[in-house]
Amino acid sequence: MEITAQQLAIVVHGTVDGDGSTVISNYAKIEEAEPGCITFLANPKYTHYIYTTKASAVLVRKDFKPEHPIKATLIRVEDPYETIADLLNFVNSQRPQKKGIEQPCYISEGVAVPDDAYVGAFAYIGKDVKLGKNVKIYPNVYVGDDVVLGDDVILYPGVKIYHGCKIGNRCIVQGGATIGGDGFGFAPRPDGTYEKISQIGIVILEDDVEIGANTTIDRATMGATVVHRGVKLDNLIQVAHNVEIGENTVMAAQVGIAGSTKIGKNNMIGGQVGFAGHITVGDQNGIGAQSGVPNNVGSKQKLLGAPAINAREFARQQFYFKYLPEMFNDIKALKKQIEELKK
């Protein structure tokens, strides 16, 4: 699809600074773009690329002031990152949409498949499953008995949805994810072995949730493991039984959440953060990568470290940490001088 910079500016409610007749036919990162591409500048640390980029057009903020000449046509908008996201979503929506039922696959008797749905080859759909409008079930997906899938749900290849789980409208589950596997429940016996505790609960994903590839969300022992509306989970995340994740919380890869922990709304959680079980985390926190959270956390905090502490305090401690060898030698010398003075 080709469009001029001027035409695109009209679509995104922006203004053109440069040649409005420049033709755009592709998208690329600012440091990798070639002629014909549009890119964007949102992060100031990439500003130097705008003077060397080969892109034909660049989305910038309305108040951007170049310090050197720029070859590319500028399209000035309120928020370049949001604008490029909208454009990419539009391009993706123009791709041909899969429909129909491929063979071979297995659909249990009595399951109603909407006319606009897609069921890929080798998919399995169990008894009493309810499928919403425009669901997309890609090849090699397993959907267990009594599962409910809302409208516009997308299950990418290799997803497993165990029995009884409920997936809300517009949810996306990336390839290899498992929803509703048994929680890690075992009771120790006197002889040192462990007895499995049956996990009879379910998993509920509310509307507009996205689950990354190979992420696992365990079913509850009793009741439900709940991922609330708008949550976005990255790849390779472990959510244990009876966990609750609040609305619009986002988590980067390899986060681990132990059983029965409750995490509030609008939290931003970095990669490889670990949460102990049976704790409560408030709303609007920022928790840095590789932090360990052993205790309850309030709201609107910035945390780093293991155990996680206030981010500023963590930075101060790290600053002094590199001086520890020198400080140790100083203390050792002072102790020696004190002993000599005592003599």
SERO-4910 file (N, C-alpha, C, O; in steps of 0.05 Angstrom, whole numbers):
BEGIN
 pado doro    nc1    nc2    nc3   cac1   cac2   cac3    cc1    cc2    cc3    oc1    oc2    oc3
  Met    A     17    -24      0      0      0      0     18     25      0     36     27     17
  Glu    A     13     43    -18     28     67    -20     11     91    -13    -13     92    -19
  Ile    A     23    111      1      9    135      9     29    157     10     52    153     17
  Thr    A     20    181      4     39    204      6     40    214     35     22    209     51
  Ala    A     61    229     41     64    240     68     41    259     75     31    259     97
  Gln    A     32    274     55      9    292     60    -16    277     66    -31    284     84
  Gln    A    -22    256     51    -45    240     56    -44    227     83    -64    226     98
  Leu    A    -20    217     91    -18    204    117    -21    224    139    -33    218    160
  Ala    A    -11    249    135    -14    269    155    -44    276    161    -52    281    183
  Ile    A    -60    275    140    -89    279    143   -101    257    160   -117    262    177
  Val    A    -92    232    155   -103    209    169    -96    211    199   -113    204    216
  Val    A    -72    219    206    -63    219    234    -66    246    247    -56    250    269
  His    A    -79    265    233    -84    292    244    -57    306    251    -54    318    272
  Gly    A    -38    304    232    -13    316    236     -8    338    215    -25    343    198
  Thr    A     16    350    216     24    370    196     50    362    183     67    349    196
  Val    A     53    369    158     77    362    143     98    384    144     92    407    140
  Asp    A    122    375    149    145    394    148    165    382    128    181    365    134
  Gly    A    163    392    103    180    381     82    163    375     57    143    388     52
  Asp    A    171    354     42    158    347     17    134    329     22    136    306     28
  Gly    A    110    341     19     85    326     24     79    305      3     63    287      8
  Ser    A     93    306    -20     88    287    -41    105    261    -38    103    243    -54
  Thr    A    122    261    -18    139    237    -13    121    212    -10    101    213      5
  Val    A    128    191    -24    112    167    -24    123    148     -2    147    143      0
  Ile    A    104    137     14    111    118     36     98     91     29     75     90     22
  Ser    A    114     70     31    104     44     25    111     23     46    104     -1     43
  Asn    A    126     30     67    135     10     86    141     24    113    141     49    115
  Tyr    A    146      7    134    152     17    160    178      5    169    185    -17    162
  Ala    A    193     20    186    219     10    196    228     26    220    218     48    225
  Lys    A    247     14    235    259     29    257    277     51    246    287     48    223
  Ile    A    281     72    261    294     96    250    323     90    242    332    102    223
  Glu    A    336     72    256    364     66    249    367     46    226    389     41    216
  Glu    A    344     33    218    346     12    197    330     20    172    330      5    153
  Ala    A    316     42    173    298     49    152    312     54    125    335     64    125
  Glu    A    298     48    103    308     52     76    288     72     62    267     77     73
  Pro    A    296     83     39    278    100     24    251     87     20    249     63     13
  Gly    A    229    102     23    202     91     20    190     84     47    166     79     48
  Cys    A    206     84     68    196     76     95    188    101    111    199    123    107
  Ile    A    169     96    129    163    116    149    172    104    176    170     80    180
  Thr    A    183    121    193    192    113    219    182    134    240    166    151    233
  Phe    A    192    132    264    183    151    284    206    157    304    224    141    307
  Leu    A    204    180    317    223    188    338    206    195    363    193    216    364
  Ala    A    208    177    383    193    181    408    213    184    431    208    199    450
  Asn    A    234    168    431    254    168    453    277    187    446    289    184    425
  Pro    A    282    207    463    303    226    458    331    214    453    347    226    438
  Lys    A    336    191    464    363    179    460    368    170    431    390    164    424
  Tyr    A    347    169    415    350    162    387    350    186    369    350    183    344
  Thr    A    351    210    380    349    234    364    371    236    343    366    245    321
  His    A    395    227    350    417    229    331    412    214    305    424    221    284
  Tyr    A    395    194    306    389    178    282    373    194    261    374    188    237
  Ile    A    359    214    270    341    228    252    357    244    231    347    251    209
  Tyr    A    382    250    237    399    265    219    413    247    198    424    257    179
  Thr    A    412    220    203    425    202    184    406    181    173    414    166    155
  Thr    A    382    180    183    364    159    173    358    162    143    358    184    132
  Lys    A    354    139    131    347    139    102    317    139     98    308    138     75
  Ala    A    302    139    119    272    139    117    263    163    101    275    184    101
  Ser    A    241    158     86    229    180     71    213    199     89    211    223     82
  Ala    A    202    189    111    186    206    129    190    196    158    194    173    163
  Val    A    188    216    176    191    210    204    169    223    220    164    247    216
  Leu    A    156    208    237    136    219    256    151    231    279    167    217    292
  Val    A    146    256    285    159    270    308    138    285    324    115    289    314
  Arg    A    145    293    348    127    310    364    124    338    351    142    347    337
  Lys    A    102    350    356     96    376    345    117    397    352    122    415    337
  Asp    A    129    394    376    148    414    386    177    407    380    195    419    391
  Phe    A    181    386    364    209    378    358    223    400    342    213    410    323
  Lys    A    248    407    352    264    427    339    291    415    331    308    410    348
  Pro    A    295    410    305    320    398    296    344    417    299    342    441    297
  Glu    A    367    405    306    391    420    309    409    421    284    427    437    281
  His    A    402    402    265    417    400    240    397    396    218    374    389    223
  Pro    A    406    399    193    387    393    170    379    364    170    394    346    176
  Ile    A    354    360    161    343    333    160    333    328    131    318    344    120
  Lys    A    341    305    119    332    299     92    304    289     91    289    295     72
  Ala    A    295    275    111    268    263    111    247    284    115    251    305    127
  Thr    A    223    277    105    199    294    110    189    288    138    188    264    146
  Leu    A    183    308    153    173    305    181    143    307    181    131    325    168
  Ile    A    131    290    196    102    291    201     99    296    231    105    278    247
  Arg    A     89    320    238     88    327    266     61    319    278     40    326    267
  Val    A     62    304    300     37    294    313     40    298    343     62    306    353
  Glu    A     19    294    358     19    297    387     37    276    400     54    282    417
  Asp    A     34    250    392     49    228    404     58    209    382     42    193    373
  Pro    A     84    210    374     93    193    352     90    163    358     83    147    340
  Tyr    A     95    155    382     94    127    389     65    116    387     60     95    376
  Glu    A     46    132    397     18    124    396      9    124    366     -7    106    358
  Thr    A     18    143    351     10    145    323     20    121    307      5    109    291
  Ile    A     46    114    310     57     91    295     43     65    304     39     48    287
  Ala    A     36     63    330     22     39    339     -5     37    325    -13     15    316
  Asp    A    -19     59    322    -45     59    309    -42     51    279    -58     36    268
  Leu    A    -21     62    266    -16     55    238     -9     26    234    -20     13    216
  Leu    A      7     15    252     14    -14    250    -10    -31    254    -13    -52    241
  Asn    A    -27    -23    273    -52    -39    278    -70    -38    254    -83    -57    247
  Phe    A    -71    -14    241    -87    -12    217    -77    -30    194    -92    -44    181
  Val    A    -50    -30    191    -38    -47    170    -44    -76    176    -51    -92    158
  Asn    A    -41    -84    201    -46   -112    208    -75   -120    204    -80   -143    196
  Ser    A    -93   -101    208   -122   -107    204   -129   -111    175   -150   -123    169
  Gln    A   -111   -102    157   -117   -105    129   -109   -132    117   -114   -139     94
  Arg    A    -95   -148    134    -87   -175    124   -111   -192    120   -131   -189    135
  Pro    A   -111   -211    102   -133   -229     98   -140   -244    123   -122   -255    137
  Gln    A   -165   -245    130   -174   -259    155   -182   -288    149   -197   -293    130
  Lys    A   -171   -306    165   -178   -334    161   -206   -340    170   -215   -329    191
  Lys    A   -220   -357    156   -247   -366    163   -250   -395    155   -235   -406    139
  Gly    A   -270   -407    167   -276   -435    160   -263   -455    178   -248   -449    196
  Ile    A   -268   -480    171   -258   -503    187   -239   -520    170   -248   -530    149
  Glu    A   -214   -521    178   -195   -538    163   -196   -567    172   -204   -572    195
  Gln    A   -188   -584    155   -188   -613    162   -159   -624    159   -145   -615    140
  Pro    A   -151   -642    176   -167   -654    197   -167   -638    223   -147   -625    230
  Cys    A   -190   -637    237   -191   -626    264   -214   -641    278   -230   -655    265
  Tyr    A   -217   -637    304   -238   -651    319   -255   -630    333   -245   -614    350
  Ile    A   -281   -630    328   -300   -612    341   -322   -630    353   -336   -644    338
  Ser    A   -325   -629    379   -344   -647    392   -373   -641    383   -380   -619    375
  Glu    A   -388   -663    383   -416   -661    374   -431   -640    391   -430   -640    415
  Gly    A   -446   -624    377   -463   -604    391   -450   -577    395   -463   -558    403
  Val    A   -424   -574    389   -410   -549    392   -417   -532    367   -413   -540    345
  Ala    A   -428   -508    372   -436   -490    350   -412   -472    342   -401   -457    359
  Val    A   -404   -475    318   -382   -459    307   -393   -436    291   -406   -440    270
  Pro    A   -389   -411    300   -400   -388    285   -390   -387    256   -368   -397    250
  Asp    A   -406   -376    238   -399   -376    210   -373   -361    204   -359   -367    185
  Asp    A   -367   -340    221   -343   -324    216   -319   -334    232   -298   -321    233
  Ala    A   -321   -357    244   -299   -368    260   -279   -382    242   -284   -388    219
  Tyr    A   -255   -387    254   -235   -403    241   -225   -424    260   -218   -419    283
  Val    A   -224   -449    250   -213   -471    265   -192   -485    248   -198   -496    226
  Gly    A   -167   -483    257   -145   -493    241   -141   -523    242   -153   -537    259
  Ala    A   -125   -534    224   -120   -563    223   -108   -573    250    -92   -560    262
  Phe    A   -117   -597    257   -108   -612    281   -116   -598    307   -106   -605    328
  Ala    A   -134   -579    306   -145   -568    331   -165   -588    343   -177   -604    329
  Tyr    A   -168   -586    370   -186   -603    385   -204   -585    401   -195   -568    416
  Ile    A   -230   -589    398   -250   -573    413   -268   -593    428   -282   -609    416
  Gly    A   -268   -592    455   -281   -611    471   -311   -607    474   -323   -590    460
  Lys    A   -323   -623    492   -352   -622    495   -362   -596    508   -348   -585    525
  Asp    A   -385   -588    500   -399   -565    512   -382   -539    512   -386   -521    529
  Val    A   -365   -537    493   -350   -512    489   -368   -491    477   -383   -497    459
  Lys    A   -365   -466    486   -380   -444    474   -361   -425    460   -342   -415    472
  Leu    A   -366   -420    435   -349   -404    418   -363   -378    411   -385   -378    401
  Gly    A   -349   -355    416   -360   -329    409   -357   -323    380   -345   -339    365
  Lys    A   -366   -300    372   -365   -292    344   -335   -286    336   -320   -275    352
  Asn    A   -329   -293    312   -303   -286    300   -279   -297    316   -258   -285    316
  Val    A   -282   -320    329   -259   -332    343   -240   -343    322   -249   -352    301
  Lys    A   -215   -343    329   -194   -354    312   -178   -375    328   -164   -368    347
  Ile    A   -181   -400    320   -168   -422    334   -148   -434    314   -156   -448    295
  Tyr    A   -123   -429    318   -103   -437    299    -95   -467    302   -104   -479    321
  Pro    A    -80   -478    283    -74   -506    284    -60   -515    310    -46   -500    323
  Asn    A    -67   -540    317    -55   -553    340    -63   -540    367    -48   -543    387
  Val    A    -86   -527    368    -96   -516    393   -114   -537    406   -129   -551    393
  Tyr    A   -112   -538    433   -129   -556    448   -148   -538    465   -139   -521    480
  Val    A   -174   -543    462   -194   -529    478   -210   -550    493   -225   -566    480
  Gly    A   -207   -551    519   -220   -572    535   -250   -569    539   -261   -549    531
  Asp    A   -262   -589    551   -290   -589    556   -299   -564    572   -285   -555    590
  Asp    A   -323   -555    566   -336   -533    581   -321   -506    580   -327   -489    597
  Val    A   -303   -503    562   -289   -477    560   -307   -457    546   -324   -465    529
  Val    A   -305   -432    554   -320   -410    542   -300   -391    529   -283   -380    543
  Leu    A   -303   -386    503   -287   -367    489   -305   -344    480   -325   -349    467
  Gly    A   -298   -319    487   -314   -296    479   -310   -288    450   -297   -302    435
  Asp    A   -322   -266    443   -320   -256    416   -292   -247    409   -278   -236    426
  Asp    A   -283   -251    384   -258   -241    374   -233   -252    389   -212   -240    389
  Val    A   -236   -275    402   -213   -288    415   -195   -300    394   -204   -311    374
  Ile    A   -168   -297    398   -149   -310    380   -131   -328    397   -118   -320    416
  Leu    A   -131   -354    389   -113   -374    402    -93   -382    380   -100   -396    361
  Tyr    A    -68   -375    384    -48   -381    364    -38   -410    367    -44   -423    386
  Pro    A    -22   -419    347    -16   -448    346     -4   -459    372     14   -446    385
  Gly    A    -13   -482    380     -2   -496    403    -13   -487    430     -3   -497    450
  Val    A    -33   -470    431    -45   -462    456    -61   -484    468    -74   -499    453
  Lys    A    -60   -487    495    -77   -506    509    -94   -492    529    -84   -478    547
  Ile    A   -120   -495    527   -140   -484    546   -153   -508    559   -169   -522    547
  Tyr    A   -147   -512    585   -158   -535    599   -187   -531    606   -198   -509    604
  His    A   -200   -553    614   -229   -554    618   -239   -532    637   -226   -526    657
  Gly    A   -262   -521    630   -276   -503    648   -267   -474    648   -280   -457    660
  Cys    A   -245   -468    635   -234   -441    636   -251   -422    619   -264   -430    600
  Lys    A   -250   -396    626   -267   -376    613   -249   -354    602   -233   -342    617
  Ile    A   -251   -349    576   -234   -330    562   -253   -308    552   -271   -313    537
  Gly    A   -247   -283    560   -265   -260    553   -261   -251    525   -246   -262    509
  Asn    A   -276   -230    518   -276   -219    491   -249   -207    484   -236   -194    501
  Arg    A   -241   -210    459   -217   -197    447   -191   -205    461   -172   -191    460
  Cys    A   -191   -228    474   -166   -238    486   -149   -250    464   -159   -262    445
  Ile    A   -123   -248    468   -103   -260    450    -84   -277    466    -73   -268    486
  Val    A    -81   -303    458    -63   -321    472    -43   -330    451    -50   -343    432
  Gln    A    -18   -324    456      4   -330    438     12   -360    439      5   -374    458
  Gly    A     26   -369    419     32   -397    415     46   -410    439     64   -398    451
  Gly    A     37   -434    446     50   -450    466     41   -444    494     49   -458    513
  Ala    A     25   -423    498     15   -417    525     -4   -438    535    -19   -451    519
  Thr    A     -5   -442    562    -23   -462    574    -39   -448    595    -29   -436    614
  Ile    A    -65   -449    592    -84   -437    610   -100   -459    624   -114   -474    612
  Gly    A    -96   -460    651   -113   -479    666    -99   -505    673   -113   -524    681
  Gly    A    -72   -507    671    -59   -530    681    -61   -531    711    -67   -511    724
  Asp    A    -56   -555    723    -58   -558    752    -40   -539    767    -16   -535    759
  Gly    A    -50   -527    789    -33   -512    807    -14   -531    821    -19   -555    822
  Phe    A      7   -520    832     28   -535    845     20   -541    874     29   -527    893
  Gly    A      3   -561    878     -8   -567    904     -2   -595    913    -12   -614    901
  Phe    A     15   -599    934     22   -625    944     24   -624    974     35   -605    985
  Ala    A     13   -644    987     14   -646   1016     35   -666   1025     35   -689   1015
  Pro    A     54   -658   1043     75   -677   1052     63   -699   1069     45   -694   1085
  Arg    A     72   -724   1064     64   -747   1080     85   -753   1101    108   -745   1098
  Pro    A     78   -768   1122     97   -775   1143    121   -791   1132    143   -790   1143
  Asp    A    117   -805   1110    139   -821   1099    158   -805   1081    175   -817   1068
  Gly    A    153   -779   1079    171   -762   1062    161   -759   1034    173   -743   1019
  Thr    A    141   -773   1026    130   -769    999    109   -747    999    102   -736   1020
  Tyr    A     98   -741    975     78   -720    973     53   -730    960     54   -745    940
  Glu    A     30   -722    971      4   -729    959     -7   -706    943     -8   -683    953
  Lys    A    -14   -711    919    -25   -690    901    -52   -680    912    -69   -696    919
  Ile    A    -55   -653    913    -81   -641    920    -95   -634    894    -85   -619    878
  Ser    A   -119   -645    891   -134   -639    866   -139   -610    863   -147   -596    882
  Gln    A   -136   -600    839   -140   -572    833   -167   -570    817   -168   -576    793
  Ile    A   -188   -562    831   -215   -564    819   -225   -537    811   -248   -535    802
  Gly    A   -209   -516    813   -218   -489    804   -214   -485    774   -210   -504    759
  Ile    A   -215   -460    766   -212   -453    738   -194   -429    735   -184   -418    754
  Val    A   -190   -420    710   -177   -395    704   -197   -377    689   -212   -387    671
  Ile    A   -198   -352    696   -215   -332    683   -197   -310    671   -183   -297    686
  Leu    A   -198   -307    645   -186   -284    632   -208   -264    625   -226   -272    609
  Glu    A   -208   -240    636   -228   -221    628   -222   -209    601   -203   -217    588
  Asp    A   -238   -190    592   -236   -178    566   -209   -165    561   -197   -153    579
  Asp    A   -200   -166    536   -177   -151    527   -151   -158    540   -133   -142    544
  Val    A   -148   -183    548   -123   -194    560   -106   -206    538   -117   -218    519
  Glu    A    -80   -202    539    -62   -215    521    -41   -231    537    -29   -221    556
  Ile    A    -38   -256    529    -19   -275    542      3   -282    523     -2   -290    500
  Gly    A     28   -279    531     51   -284    514     57   -313    510     46   -330    523
  Ala    A     75   -318    491     82   -346    483     94   -361    507    111   -350    521
  Asn    A     85   -386    510     95   -404    530     91   -394    559    105   -404    577
  Thr    A     74   -376    563     65   -368    590     46   -389    601     31   -401    586
  Thr    A     47   -393    627     29   -413    640     13   -400    662     24   -386    679
  Ile    A    -13   -405    662    -30   -395    683    -45   -419    695    -61   -432    682
  Asp    A    -39   -425    721    -50   -449    733    -78   -445    743    -86   -423    752
  Arg    A    -94   -466    741   -121   -465    752   -120   -464    782   -100   -472    795
  Ala    A   -141   -453    794   -143   -451    823   -147   -478    836   -158   -496    824
  Thr    A   -138   -480    861   -144   -503    877   -174   -505    881   -187   -525    876
  Met    A   -186   -482    889   -215   -479    890   -220   -450    881   -204   -432    885
  Gly    A   -243   -445    869   -249   -418    859   -236   -413    832   -238   -429    814
  Ala    A   -222   -390    829   -211   -383    804   -185   -367    806   -182   -350    824
  Thr    A   -167   -372    788   -144   -355    783   -155   -334    763   -166   -341    742
  Val    A   -152   -308    770   -165   -287    754   -145   -267    743   -129   -256    758
  Val    A   -146   -263    717   -131   -242    704   -151   -222    694   -166   -227    675
  His    A   -151   -198    706   -172   -179    701   -168   -164    674   -147   -167    661
  Arg    A   -187   -148    667   -189   -135    641   -164   -119    635   -153   -105    652
  Gly    A   -155   -122    610   -133   -105    600   -105   -113    608    -86    -99    601
  Val    A   -102   -135    622    -75   -143    630    -60   -153    606    -71   -166    588
  Lys    A    -33   -147    605    -16   -156    584      8   -171    597     23   -159    612
  Leu    A     10   -197    590     32   -213    601     50   -221    578     42   -229    557
  Asp    A     76   -218    583     97   -224    563    101   -255    562     86   -270    573
  Asn    A    121   -263    547    128   -291    544    139   -303    570    152   -289    586
  Leu    A    136   -329    573    150   -345    594    144   -335    622    163   -333    638
  Ile    A    120   -328    628    112   -320    654     97   -343    668     82   -357    655
  Gln    A    101   -346    694     88   -366    710     69   -353    730     77   -338    747
  Val    A     43   -359    727     23   -349    745     11   -373    760     -1   -390    747
  Ala    A     15   -374    785      7   -398    801    -22   -397    809    -37   -378    803
  His    A    -31   -419    822    -59   -422    829    -69   -400    848    -55   -391    866
  Asn    A    -94   -391    842   -109   -372    859    -96   -344    859   -102   -328    876
  Val    A    -78   -339    840    -68   -312    837    -89   -294    825   -107   -303    810
  Glu    A    -88   -268    831   -106   -248    819    -89   -225    809    -73   -214    825
  Ile    A    -93   -217    784    -77   -195    772    -97   -173    764   -116   -179    749
  Gly    A    -93   -149    775   -112   -127    771   -111   -115    743    -93   -120    728
  Glu    A   -131   -100    737   -135    -88    710   -111    -72    701    -98    -58    716
  Asn    A   -105    -76    675    -85    -60    661    -57    -62    672    -40    -44    668
  Thr    A    -51    -83    687    -24    -88    696     -9   -101    673    -19   -118    659
  Val    A     17    -94    670     34   -105    649     58   -118    662     69   -108    681
  Met    A     67   -141    650     90   -156    661    108   -164    638     99   -175    618
  Ala    A    134   -160    642    154   -169    622    161   -198    627    152   -210    646
  Ala    A    177   -209    610    182   -238    609    194   -249    634    209   -235    649
  Gln    A    188   -274    640    199   -290    661    192   -282    689    206   -289    708
  Val    A    171   -266    692    160   -261    719    149   -287    730    137   -303    716
  Gly    A    152   -290    756    141   -313    770    124   -304    794    134   -289    811
  Ile    A     99   -314    795     81   -305    817     72   -330    831     59   -348    820
  Ala    A     79   -332    857     71   -356    873     42   -354    881     29   -334    878
  Gly    A     32   -377    891      3   -380    895    -10   -360    914      2   -351    934
  Ser    A    -35   -353    907    -53   -337    923    -43   -308    927    -53   -294    944
  Thr    A    -25   -299    911    -16   -271    912    -36   -253    896    -45   -261    875
  Lys    A    -42   -230    907    -60   -211    894    -45   -186    885    -33   -173    902
  Ile    A    -46   -181    860    -31   -158    848    -52   -138    838    -71   -146    824
  Gly    A    -49   -113    845    -69    -93    839    -69    -82    810    -58    -95    792
  Lys    A    -81    -59    806    -85    -48    780    -61    -31    771    -47    -19    787
  Asn    A    -58    -30    744    -39    -11    732    -11    -12    742      3      8    744
  Asn    A     -2    -37    749     26    -41    757     43    -45    732     33    -57    712
  Met    A     68    -37    732     87    -42    711    110    -58    723    124    -48    741
  Ile    A    113    -83    714    131   -102    727    152   -112    707    145   -122    686
  Gly    A    177   -108    713    199   -115    696    204   -145    694    192   -160    709
  Gly    A    222   -152    676    228   -181    672    241   -194    696    256   -182    710
  Gln    A    235   -220    699    246   -237    720    240   -228    748    255   -236    767
  Val    A    220   -213    752    211   -206    780    198   -231    792    183   -245    779
  Gly    A    204   -236    817    193   -258    832    175   -248    855    184   -232    871
  Phe    A    151   -259    857    133   -252    878    129   -276    897    123   -298    887
  Ala    A    132   -273    922    126   -294    941     96   -299    942     80   -283    932
  Gly    A     88   -321    954     59   -328    955     45   -314    978     57   -306    997
  His    A     19   -312    975      1   -302    996      8   -273   1004      5   -266   1027
  Ile    A     17   -256    985     21   -228    991      3   -211    974    -10   -221    955
  Thr    A      1   -186    981    -16   -167    966      1   -143    956     17   -132    971
  Val    A     -2   -137    931     12   -114    918     -9    -94    910    -29   -101    897
  Gly    A     -5    -69    917    -25    -48    911    -25    -40    881    -18    -56    864
  Asp    A    -34    -15    876    -38     -5    849    -15     14    841     -3     26    858
  Gln    A    -11     15    815      6     36    802     35     35    812     48     56    816
  Asn    A     45     11    817     73      8    825     90      3    801     81     -7    780
  Gly    A    116     10    802    136      3    783    157    -14    796    170     -5    814
  Ile    A    160    -39    787    178    -57    800    199    -66    779    193    -77    758
  Gly    A    224    -59    785    246    -63    765    253    -92    761    247   -109    777
  Ala    A    267    -97    739    274   -124    731    291   -138    752    307   -126    766
  Gln    A    286   -164    755    300   -182    773    296   -175    803    311   -185    820
  Ser    A    276   -160    809    269   -154    837    256   -179    849    243   -194    836
  Gly    A    260   -181    876    246   -202    891    227   -189    911    236   -173    927
  Val    A    202   -197    910    182   -184    927    172   -204    947    155   -221    940
  Pro    A    182   -203    972    175   -224    992    151   -216   1010    139   -234   1022
  Asn    A    144   -190   1010    124   -181   1029    103   -163   1015    106   -157    991
  Asn    A     83   -155   1030     62   -138   1019     74   -112   1009     94   -102   1020
  Val    A     63   -100    988     72    -75    977     47    -56    975     25    -65    968
  Gly    A     51    -31    981     30    -11    979     25     -3    950     28    -19    932
  Ser    A     18     22    946     12     33    919     31     55    912     42     68    930
  Lys    A     35     60    886     50     82    875     79     82    886     90    103    893
  Gln    A     91     59    886    119     57    894    137     49    871    128     36    852
  Lys    A    163     56    873    183     48    854    203     30    869    216     39    887
  Leu    A    204      4    860    220    -15    875    241    -28    858    237    -32    834
  Leu    A    264    -35    870    285    -49    857    299    -67    877    298    -63    901
  Gly    A    312    -88    867    329   -104    884    316   -129    895    292   -133    892
  Ala    A    332   -146    909    322   -170    921    334   -173    949    358   -179    951
  Pro    A    318   -169    970    290   -162    969    285   -133    959    302   -116    962
  Ala    A    263   -129    946    257   -104    933    254    -81    954    241    -84    974
  Ile    A    268    -59    948    266    -35    965    262    -11    947    261    -13    923
  Asn    A    258     12    960    254     37    945    277     41    924    300     37    930
  Ala    A    269     48    900    288     49    878    311     69    883    334     63    876
  Arg    A    306     92    896    327    111    902    346    100    923    371    103    920
  Glu    A    335     87    943    353     74    963    370     53    951    393     50    958
  Phe    A    358     37    933    373     16    919    396     28    903    419     18    903
  Ala    A    391     50    889    411     63    872    434     74    890    457     72    883
  Arg    A    426     85    913    446     95    932    464     73    943    489     76    944
  Gln    A    452     50    950    467     27    959    486     17    938    509     10    944
  Gln    A    476     16    913    493      6    891    517     24    887    539     15    879
  Phe    A    513     50    891    535     70    887    557     64    907    581     64    900
  Tyr    A    549     59    932    569     54    953    581     26    951    603     21    961
  Phe    A    567      8    939    576    -20    938    604    -23    925    620    -38    934
  Lys    A    609     -7    904    634     -9    890    658      1    906    681     -5    900
  Tyr    A    651     16    928    673     26    945    678      7    969    696     14    985
  Leu    A    664    -15    971    667    -32    995    696    -43    998    706    -42   1021
  Pro    A    709    -52    977    737    -61    981    755    -40    993    771    -45   1011
  Glu    A    752    -15    982    769      7    992    762     13   1021    780     18   1037
  Met    A    736     13   1027    727     19   1054    737     -3   1074    744      3   1096
  Phe    A    737    -28   1065    746    -49   1081    776    -46   1088    784    -49   1111
  Asn    A    792    -38   1068    820    -34   1072    825    -11   1091    842    -12   1109
  Asp    A    809     11   1088    811     34   1106    805     26   1135    819     33   1154
  Ile    A    783     10   1139    776      2   1166    797    -16   1178    804    -14   1202
  Lys    A    808    -34   1161    830    -52   1171    854    -36   1180    866    -42   1200
  Ala    A    861    -14   1164    884      2   1172    878     18   1197    895     21   1214
  Leu    A    853     28   1200    846     42   1224    847     24   1249    856     33   1270
  Lys    A    837      0   1246    838    -19   1269    867    -24   1277    873    -26   1301
  Lys    A    885    -26   1257    913    -30   1263    925     -6   1278    941     -9   1297
  Gln    A    917     18   1270    927     42   1283    917     44   1312    931     51   1330
  Ile    A    891     37   1315    880     37   1342    894     18   1361    900     24   1384
  Glu    A    900     -7   1351    915    -26   1367    942    -16   1374    952    -20   1397
  Glu    A    956     -2   1356    982      9   1362    981     31   1383    998     34   1400
  Leu    A    959     48   1380    956     69   1401    950     58   1428    959     68   1449
  Lys    A    934     35   1429    929     23   1455    955     13   1468    958     15   1492
  Lys    A    973      3   1452    998     -6   1463   1015     16   1474   1037     12   1484
***
